[in-house]
């Protein structure tokens, strides 16, 4: 059974930082593209960042230079370091794991950026 468990969300002031973690089980972690998506109220889920099996990364334009995605294969964990947070970064952040046609999601963690 595949499980993706996110943690690290919370309330932070504009300009602050958060680090999200996603612990994966039930998959061959090293063979999966791992990612983070987010969904703001009333909006569609959107890609935030991806990290491929070889470490190549891809970011949404809105987070480039502020967010960093990384993966620790030994711990089956993917991270999202978020700096210089803005109110528009508010939303539920979902971890994803993809291997060909198989796509899995975590339950999501809330990130709220507000003063």
Residue, then its C-alpha position, 0 to 999 in steps of 0.5 A: x500500500x502506497x502512503x505519502x505523509x506530509x508534515x511541516x505546514x503551518x501559519x507563517x508571516x510574510x517573508x518567513x520560511x517553512x520546510x515541508x517533508x513527505x515520507x513515502x512508503x510502499x513505492x520504490x522511491x528511487x524510481x519515482x519522480x517526486x513533487x509538490x503541488x498546491x491548491x488555494x481556495x477556489x483554485x485548481x491544484x497547481x504544480x509547485x516543484x518536481x525532482x526527478x530520479x536523477x535529481x533534476x528539478x523543475x519549478x513553477x515560475x512563481x516560486x523560482x528562487x524562493x523554494x527548493x525541492x530535494x530528496x533523500x533516497x536513504x530516508x524515502x523523503x522529499x522536502x520543500x524548503x520555502x523561503x520569502x513566503x508570500x500571502x499568495x503561497x497560501x494553500x494546501x500542499x500535496x506531495x506526489x509520487x509518479x512512476x509512468x502511469x502511476x500517480x499517488x498523492x498525500x493527504x495534504x498539509x495546510x500552509x497559511x501565510x498571513x500577518 
